[in-house]
């Protein structure tokens, strides 16, 4: 049996204006100019230049009259409009700033290898096989696809029958290309290819020992079981092993990195500029965050002319609907830019006030524990808004340029019951590891006790977490001769 019932629900839906503001807020300064250029291209009612101060009352009166008497509802044609024209950071499109920046002359790794392939005396069939192998090399320089799978690809796509033996032979030729180590199937082969190149160039001694270690004792080497290596190679001293290991660690584990097609010169553009004027901190926005935009006067006059025309004309009514839509979109965009500026300034000022002692001195020990909620409560905004600002913006200080998220950290209790920044604890932890004896590195348990002795109430698992966040390996892997 079916029953009909009435129910009320309360839900929130972001307006197009709110969506536009949120997307603009996430955009860093370096990309803002291209976002504005996009809007100028798609909306003829938006123009560059300062807003005109004089506004006619006739136009305001007309807009009121137009909204009251006609059945065109702005919400109707803007409902569910997500303003897809505003691309977010990470969409993969280069912005206008990047196009105007000086870039290094770079070629892709594949192009470099194909250029060198032209010097080999291969027949047409072998050349096709070599191109298939080069196409299987990933951006870091490795071939991770099995040779039998590559043979199947050649059979299906090129109608070429080959086997692993032939593929191995041609791959050996490619592995002679620059950069050294290219075309390896794993790290061991990559390092050995580079060592073979050194040996062929006449380097012996530590190079020969390094080759023996990687060929016959690779597992012991990765686990830093140096005593086993010394015993098995009958070495007379640790110095001989140390020279060989120094040779290995200077090799490039990712030979393809220098030929990455995405290699670009990076320019970090700060969103904020903070200066210290005799102990007084002064904050300003990067000037690129305050563009001069205005509503097109010609489009405003088009609406004004409608008041003097036949309002029953269907085509004219459609035209006015289009003009009204563009004018509203232009106004919302300008308002969103202004709101973005205010939100950025309020958020950054709250961060400065919270971390005032640090910004005066640049002393990391002065950084206070600070989470997103601390700033959100101060400026009366949602945590998600602060997160959008902190994740994509940076500030220029007298001590360098820092991303805003650098200043956020959790708190750790001390013996005195005070909270200190986790960054301070990490600095203390790094100092201990830097000063440890590399012959006998400190374990996490030992580091925990040493931090506790300094007054930091911290558990061993937290020590391990901080160590991993700083990309510091476990004690066994930090051991040196």
Residue pairs with C-beta under 8 A, 6 or more apart in sequence:
14 22
16 78
16 81
16 82
16 83
16 332
17 332
17 335
17 336
19 82
19 83
20 83
20 86
20 332
20 333
20 336
21 336
21 339
21 340
22 388
23 83
23 86
23 88
24 32
24 35
24 86
24 336
24 337
24 340
25 340
25 343
25 344
25 385
25 388
25 389
26 88
26 89
26 388
26 391
26 392
27 35
27 86
27 88
27 89
27 392
28 89
28 269
28 271
28 392
28 393
28 394
29 269
29 270
29 271
29 286
29 288
29 289
29 393
30 95
30 97
30 98
30 267
30 269
31 89
31 95
31 97
32 288
32 289
32 291
33 95
33 96
33 97
33 288
33 291
34 95
34 96
34 97
35 86
35 87
35 95
36 291
36 293
36 337
37 96
38 85
38 86
38 87
39 46
39 85
39 86
39 333
40 46
40 47
40 48
42 85
43 326
43 329
43 330
43 333
44 296
44 299
44 326
45 295
45 296
45 299
45 323
45 326
45 327
45 329
45 330
46 293
46 294
46 295
46 296
46 329
46 330
46 333
46 334
47 293
47 294
47 295
47 296
48 291
48 292
48 293
48 294
49 292
49 293
49 294
50 292
50 294
51 292
51 293
51 294
51 295
51 334
52 294
52 297
56 304
58 304
58 307
59 300
59 301
59 303
59 304
62 303
62 304
62 306
62 307
63 303
65 307
66 303
66 306
66 307
66 320
66 324
69 311
70 311
70 317
72 317
72 320
72 321
72 324
74 324
74 325
74 328
77 321
77 325
78 325
78 328
87 93
89 392
97 269
98 264
101 265
101 267
102 265
103 264
103 265
104 263
104 264
104 265
106 261
106 263
106 264
107 259
107 261
108 259
108 260
108 261
109 137
109 139
109 141
109 256
109 259
109 260
109 261
110 134
110 135
110 137
110 261
112 177
112 178
112 259
113 134
113 137
113 174
113 177
113 182
114 131
114 134
116 177
116 178
117 127
117 130
117 131
117 134
117 174
117 177
120 130
120 173
122 130
122 170
125 160
126 170
128 154
128 158
128 160
129 154
129 160
129 162
129 166
129 167
129 170
130 170
130 173
130 174
132 150
132 153
132 154
132 158
133 143
133 150
133 167
133 170
133 171
133 174
133 183
134 174
136 143
136 145
136 150
137 143
137 182
137 183
137 256
138 144
138 256
139 256
139 257
139 260
139 261
139 262
140 254
140 255
140 256
140 257
141 179
141 181
141 182
141 183
141 184
141 190
141 254
141 255
141 256
141 257
141 259
142 183
142 184
142 185
142 186
142 190
142 256
143 171
143 183
143 184
143 185
144 185
147 164
147 167
147 168
147 171
148 164
150 167
151 162
151 163
151 164
151 167
154 160
154 161
154 162
155 161
155 162
171 183
174 182
174 183
175 182
175 183
175 184
175 193
177 183
179 252
179 255
179 256
179 258
179 259
180 193
180 194
180 197
180 252
180 255
181 190
181 191
181 193
181 194
181 251
181 252
181 255
182 193
182 255
182 256
183 193
184 190
184 193
184 255
187 253
188 214
188 218
190 251
190 253
190 255
191 214
191 248
191 251
191 253
192 211
192 214
192 215
194 251
194 252
194 255
195 207
195 210
195 211
195 214
195 247
195 248
195 251
196 211
198 207
198 247
199 207
199 208
199 211
205 243
206 240
206 243
206 244
206 246
206 247
207 247
209 233
209 240
209 241
209 243
209 244
210 244
210 245
210 247
210 248
212 233
213 221
213 229
213 233
213 244
213 245
213 248
214 221
214 248
216 232
217 228
217 229
217 232
217 233
220 226
220 228
220 229
220 232
221 229
221 245
221 248
223 476
224 476
224 477
224 479
226 238
226 241
226 245
226 479
226 481
229 235
229 241
230 238
230 241
233 241
235 241
238 481
241 481
242 481
245 481
268 394
268 401
269 286
269 288
269 394
270 286
270 394
270 395
270 396
270 401
271 285
271 286
271 289
271 344
271 393
271 394
271 395
272 283
272 284
272 285
272 286
272 344
272 348
272 393
272 394
272 395
272 396
273 283
273 284
273 285
273 286
273 395
273 396
274 281
274 282
274 283
274 352
274 359
274 395
274 396
274 397
274 398
275 281
275 282
275 284
275 398
276 282
276 359
276 360
276 398
279 360
281 352
281 356
281 359
281 360
283 345
283 348
283 349
283 352
285 341
285 344
285 345
289 340
289 341
289 344
290 341
291 337
293 333
293 334
293 337
294 334
295 327
295 330
295 331
295 334
296 327
296 330
299 323
299 326
299 327
299 330
300 327
302 320
302 323
303 320
303 323
303 324
303 327
306 316
306 320
309 316
310 316
311 317
343 381
343 385
343 389
344 389
344 393
346 379
346 381
347 375
347 379
347 381
347 385
347 386
347 389
347 390
347 404
348 389
348 393
348 395
348 404
350 375
350 378
350 379
351 370
351 375
351 404
351 407
352 359
353 378
354 368
354 370
354 374
354 375
354 378
355 366
355 367
355 368
355 370
355 407
357 363
357 366
357 368
358 364
358 366
358 367
358 368
358 407
359 397
360 366
362 397
362 398
362 399
364 423
364 424
364 427
365 424
365 427
367 407
367 409
367 421
367 423
367 424
368 419
368 421
369 409
369 410
369 411
369 412
369 419
369 420
369 421
369 422
370 407
370 408
370 409
370 421
371 408
371 410
372 383
372 386
372 387
372 390
372 408
373 383
375 386
375 390
376 382
376 383
376 385
376 386
379 386
389 404
390 403
390 404
390 405
390 408
391 404
391 405
393 403
393 404
394 401
394 402
394 403
394 404
395 401
395 402
395 404
409 421
409 422
409 423
410 421
410 422
411 419
411 420
411 421
411 422
412 419
412 420
412 421
412 422
412 424
412 425
412 456
412 457
412 458
413 419
413 457
414 420
414 455
414 456
414 457
415 455
415 457
416 455
420 456
422 466
425 451
425 456
425 458
425 466
426 466
426 469
426 470
428 451
428 454
428 456
429 447
429 451
429 463
429 466
429 467
429 470
430 470
430 472
432 442
432 447
432 450
432 451
433 441
433 442
433 447
433 467
433 472
433 478
436 442
436 478
438 478
438 479
438 480
439 479
439 480
439 481
440 479
441 475
441 476
441 478
441 479
442 450
442 475
443 475
444 460
444 463
444 464
444 467
444 474
444 475
445 460
447 463
447 467
448 458
448 459
448 460
448 463
451 458
451 463
452 458
467 474
472 478
